[in-house]
Every structure is written in structure tokens, then in C-alpha cells.
Amino acid sequence: MKKDVDYYDRLPWKVEIEPERQEDGTIIYIASHPEFEGVLGSGATPEEALADLHAARRAMIEALLAEGYPVPEPTMMAAV
């Protein structure tokens, strides 16, 4: 099986979304994959943060593959 961006995109990535209060008092949301350090998404809503995380993950995977670096995979399979 070819491990391309679409392969990694279909893996069951764990997602954590946390609210974060900004200096001006507004709340934004930060989304991350615990097993994929450095890949974050943010947004005014959890849904926006998740969409931004998805785009950031794809961009990081594309960059790692282009440079020949290993791409981490989820450490635990999601329950079906």
C-alpha cells in the first residue's frame, strides 16, 4: 500500500480541542493531535479549529513526504 497524503489522512487521529482565553478576553479554540507534535489548528469555534487542524495536518504530511522524513501514525486505533 502506498503511504501518501490520502493514506495518512484516513487514519484515526485522536483530536483534542481546548478553549483558550485571549488577552482581550475572547475565547478561541485550539485543536491538536497528541501523537503529531507541532500540528495545531485554531478557530473561533471548535468546528473552525478542527478544519484548520485538518489543513495543517495535510500540509505537514505533504512536507514530510516531500523531504523523505517519516510521518507519525496514530498510536492507538480508534474504536469502531
Beta strands, then each sheet from edge to edge (+ up, - down):
strand 1: 16-21
strand 2: 27-32
strand 3: 40-43
sheet 1: 1+ 2- 3+
end
